[in-house]
Structure formats: C-alpha cells, structure tokens
C-alpha cells in the first residue's frame, strides 16, 4: 500500500470517473468500491468511494457532493513518450472537457491535467539557454503540445 494517496472529490460521478480514468492508461484498475449501508448517511447501495490505480498509482474518488469542485490549483501531470500518446490522451480527456494553454486541459469532470511529451521536458532543460528559450516561447503559444512544432522552433 502506498503511503500517500490522492483523494478526488466528485458530486456523484466517482465511479463513472474512475472507470473512465482507468480506461486511459495501461496498468490501471478499480480495486475497491465502498457503498453506503442501511446505517447511511447516503442512500443504501450508492457509492461512497472508489479506490483505483492509474499506471500503478493509487487514487480514491469520493462522492462528496456539490460543496467543492476542482480548480487548476491541482492537476495530474502525464509523462508521454511521444506525440501519438499526447494526441490520444488529449482527444479522450478533452472530449466533454476543455483545452487550456501549454499542454493543460480540463476533463469532463473538471479535473485539470498536464499532457507533457517527454521531448518538451528535454528541450526546456537543455543546457543551451537559447534552445530552452525557443522551446519555452513555442510552448507558450500552444494548447496541445506539438513535438514537431517544438523541434521546428528550436531549429530556427
């Protein structure tokens, strides 16, 4: 069991969200669904929490009600091996959600994600300051990160 687990607050969509998220990544699964009993306080049989793993990382989704919603103050960052992975995740996560700047997006539940191709990280940390600067400027003009666009920018 991991020592620290991220808990995500939903308004009745915890199980739906967990099923969606586990469909996105290999090595992902729902491990437990806790339901209310006759003792309450919720309707017996309805979902309280769903424990799930994304790429081996454990999360808990709770049906906490409408009092709190997600903000960009927290996001899940995904290291993507290549443009194909970026494209697939971007398409699936923005379906019903919204695009943001610099590789950020909100999914249909309002949770923020950073979809980051590995090449972006390499270019931003390049020992040549000019390369890092060109990559940064290119990234700042993008929504979904375009690896070829980054490479073209640093080649100029």
C-alpha positions in Angstrom: 0.0 0.0 0.0 1.3 3.4 -0.9 1.8 5.9 2.0 0.1 8.9 0.4 -3.0 8.6 -1.8 -4.6 11.4 -3.8 -8.3 11.8 -3.0 -10.5 13.3 -5.7 -13.9 14.9 -4.8 -16.8 14.3 -7.1 -20.5 15.1 -6.9 -22.0 11.7 -7.6 -19.7 10.7 -10.5 -16.9 9.0 -8.6 -17.4 5.5 -10.1 -18.1 6.8 -13.6 -14.9 8.9 -13.4 -12.8 6.0 -12.1 -14.0 3.8 -14.9 -13.1 6.5 -17.4 -9.7 7.2 -16.0 -8.8 3.5 -15.7 -9.7 3.1 -19.4 -7.0 5.6 -20.4 -3.8 4.0 -19.0 -2.2 0.6 -19.0 -1.7 -1.0 -15.6 -4.9 0.7 -14.3 -7.8 -0.8 -12.5 -10.5 -0.3 -9.9 -9.5 -2.0 -6.7 -12.5 -1.3 -4.4 -15.9 0.3 -4.4 -17.3 1.2 -1.0 -21.1 1.6 -0.8 -23.4 3.1 1.8 -25.2 0.6 4.0 -28.5 0.9 5.9 -26.5 2.9 8.5 -26.3 5.8 6.0 -25.8 8.7 5.8 -26.3 8.2 2.0 -28.8 6.1 0.1 -28.0 2.4 0.8 -26.1 0.9 -2.1 -24.9 4.1 -3.6 -21.1 4.7 -4.0 -19.2 6.4 -1.2 -15.7 5.9 -2.5 -13.9 4.1 -5.4 -10.3 3.2 -5.0 -8.4 2.8 -8.3 -5.0 2.7 -9.8 -3.7 4.7 -12.8 -0.5 3.3 -14.2 0.1 1.7 -10.8 -0.6 4.9 -8.8 -3.4 4.7 -6.3 -6.2 7.2 -6.1 -9.5 7.5 -4.2 -12.6 9.1 -5.7 -15.3 10.2 -3.2 -18.8 11.2 -3.9 -18.6 14.2 -1.6 -21.4 16.3 -3.0 -21.5 19.7 -4.7 -19.7 21.7 -2.0 -16.3 21.6 -3.6 -15.1 21.5 -7.2 -11.8 21.1 -8.9 -9.5 24.0 -9.7 -6.3 24.4 -11.7 -4.5 24.6 -8.3 -4.1 20.8 -8.6 -3.6 18.8 -11.7 -2.4 15.4 -12.8 0.7 15.5 -15.0 1.2 12.8 -17.5 4.7 12.0 -19.0 4.0 11.0 -22.6 6.6 9.0 -24.6 5.6 10.6 -28.0 3.2 12.7 -30.0 0.9 9.7 -30.5 0.4 9.3 -26.8 -0.2 13.1 -26.4 -2.7 13.1 -29.2 -4.7 10.1 -27.8 -4.9 11.3 -24.3 -5.6 14.9 -25.4 -8.5 13.7 -27.5 -10.0 11.5 -24.9 -9.6 13.9 -22.0 -10.9 17.0 -23.8 -14.0 15.1 -25.0 -16.6 16.9 -22.9 -13.9 19.0 -21.3 -11.9 22.0 -22.4 -8.4 22.8 -23.8 -6.1 25.0 -21.9 -2.7 26.6 -22.6 0.7 24.9 -22.6 -0.5 21.3 -22.5 -3.1 21.8 -19.8 -6.7 20.7 -20.1 -9.8 20.1 -18.0 -11.7 16.8 -18.4 -15.4 16.4 -18.4 -15.4 16.2 -14.6 -13.4 19.5 -14.3 -10.1 17.8 -13.2 -7.0 19.5 -14.7 -4.4 17.5 -16.5 -1.0 18.4 -17.9 -0.2 16.2 -21.0 3.5 16.5 -21.4 5.6 14.9 -24.1 9.0 13.8 -22.9 10.6 15.9 -25.6 9.2 19.1 -24.1 10.9 18.3 -20.8 14.2 17.6 -22.6 14.1 20.8 -24.6 13.1 23.0 -21.6 16.0 21.6 -19.6 18.5 21.8 -22.5 21.9 23.1 -21.3 21.9 25.5 -24.2 19.8 28.5 -22.9 18.9 29.5 -26.5 17.3 26.1 -27.1 15.4 26.2 -23.8 14.2 29.8 -24.6 13.0 28.9 -28.1 11.2 25.8 -26.7 9.6 27.8 -24.0 8.3 30.5 -26.4 6.9 27.8 -28.7 5.2 26.0 -25.8 3.6 29.3 -24.6 1.8 29.6 -28.0 0.4 26.1 -27.9 -2.6 24.4 -26.3 -1.9 20.7 -27.0 1.9 20.4 -27.2 3.1 19.7 -30.8 6.5 18.0 -30.7 7.3 18.8 -34.3 6.4 22.4 -33.7 8.8 22.5 -30.8 11.6 20.9 -32.8 11.0 23.4 -35.7 11.1 26.3 -33.2 14.4 25.3 -31.7 16.0 24.6 -35.2 15.4 28.2 -36.2 
